[in-house]
Amino acid sequence: MNSCVRTDDMCGMVEKHKIELFEDTRTCYRYLQAGFSIILLTFVAGLGVLFLPDLVWMYDILVMPALFVGLGFLLYGVGTHLHIMHLNVLEMREGDADNHH
């Protein structure tokens, strides 16, 4: 027996968030790719500084903000992905509730 009670608020929430926030579900993957790319470029720039030690001062200034931005994009992308998965679970539960009634 299903202990979850289906409400119209839940149905409205799924549709609202799916339409307003996620018109394109590939958006979260773009954020993940952007974050990973920023972190990778920061690492490659760090390797480049090994060969050009005169630019160490510039790398020291840019490394922390770049890593924070890259990690922020990664975190946002993961959160968005989890939110989409949660909405899919709610939709599946809604469909199961409709089939049982």
C-alpha positions as CSV (number, residue, x, y, z in Angstrom):
1,M,0.0,0.0,0.0
2,N,1.3,3.4,-0.9
3,S,1.7,5.7,2.1
4,C,2.2,8.8,0.0
5,V,-0.9,10.9,-0.5
6,R,-1.1,12.5,-3.9
7,T,-2.0,16.2,-3.8
8,D,-2.7,18.7,-6.6
9,D,0.0,20.9,-5.1
10,M,2.6,18.2,-6.0
11,C,1.3,18.0,-9.5
12,G,1.4,21.8,-9.9
13,M,4.9,21.9,-8.5
14,V,6.3,19.4,-11.0
15,E,4.8,21.2,-13.9
16,K,5.8,24.7,-12.7
17,H,9.5,23.8,-12.1
18,K,9.7,21.7,-15.2
19,I,8.4,24.5,-17.5
20,E,9.9,27.5,-15.8
21,L,13.3,26.2,-14.9
22,F,14.3,23.5,-17.3
23,E,13.1,24.1,-20.8
24,D,16.3,22.3,-21.9
25,T,17.5,19.4,-19.8
26,R,21.0,19.6,-21.2
27,T,21.5,22.8,-19.3
28,C,22.9,21.0,-16.2
29,Y,25.4,19.2,-18.4
30,R,26.6,22.5,-19.9
31,Y,27.3,23.8,-16.4
32,L,29.2,20.6,-15.5
33,Q,31.2,20.8,-18.7
34,A,32.0,24.5,-18.1
35,G,33.1,23.9,-14.5
36,F,35.2,21.0,-15.4
37,S,36.8,23.0,-18.3
38,I,37.6,25.9,-16.1
39,I,39.3,23.6,-13.5
40,L,41.2,21.8,-16.3
41,L,42.4,25.0,-17.9
42,T,43.6,26.2,-14.5
43,F,45.6,23.0,-14.1
44,V,47.0,23.4,-17.6
45,A,47.9,27.0,-16.8
46,G,49.7,25.7,-13.7
47,L,51.7,23.3,-15.7
48,G,52.5,26.2,-18.1
49,V,53.8,28.3,-15.2
50,L,56.4,25.5,-14.6
51,F,58.0,26.5,-17.9
52,L,57.5,30.2,-17.6
53,P,58.4,31.0,-14.0
54,D,58.1,34.8,-14.6
55,L,54.3,34.4,-14.7
56,V,54.0,32.8,-11.3
57,W,52.6,36.1,-9.8
58,M,49.8,36.2,-12.4
59,Y,48.9,32.5,-11.8
60,D,48.8,33.1,-8.0
61,I,46.3,35.9,-8.5
62,L,44.0,33.9,-10.9
63,V,44.1,30.4,-9.5
64,M,41.8,30.8,-6.5
65,P,39.0,32.7,-8.3
66,A,39.2,30.3,-11.3
67,L,38.9,27.3,-9.0
68,F,36.0,28.8,-7.1
69,V,34.1,29.6,-10.3
70,G,34.8,26.2,-11.7
71,L,33.7,24.4,-8.5
72,G,30.6,26.7,-8.4
73,F,29.6,25.6,-11.9
74,L,30.2,22.0,-11.0
75,L,28.1,22.3,-7.8
76,Y,25.3,24.1,-9.6
77,G,25.3,21.5,-12.4
78,V,25.1,18.6,-9.9
79,G,22.3,20.3,-8.0
80,T,20.4,20.9,-11.2
81,H,20.8,17.3,-12.2
82,L,19.5,16.1,-8.8
83,H,16.6,18.5,-9.1
84,I,15.6,17.1,-12.5
85,M,15.9,13.5,-11.2
86,H,13.7,14.4,-8.2
87,L,11.0,15.9,-10.6
88,N,11.2,12.7,-12.7
89,V,10.6,10.6,-9.5
90,L,7.6,12.8,-8.6
91,E,6.2,12.4,-12.1
92,M,6.6,8.6,-12.0
93,R,4.9,8.5,-8.6
94,E,2.1,10.7,-10.0
95,G,1.7,8.3,-12.9
96,D,1.6,5.3,-10.5
97,A,-1.1,7.0,-8.4
98,D,-3.2,7.7,-11.5
99,N,-2.9,4.0,-12.6
100,H,-3.9,2.7,-9.2
101,H,-7.1,4.8,-9.0
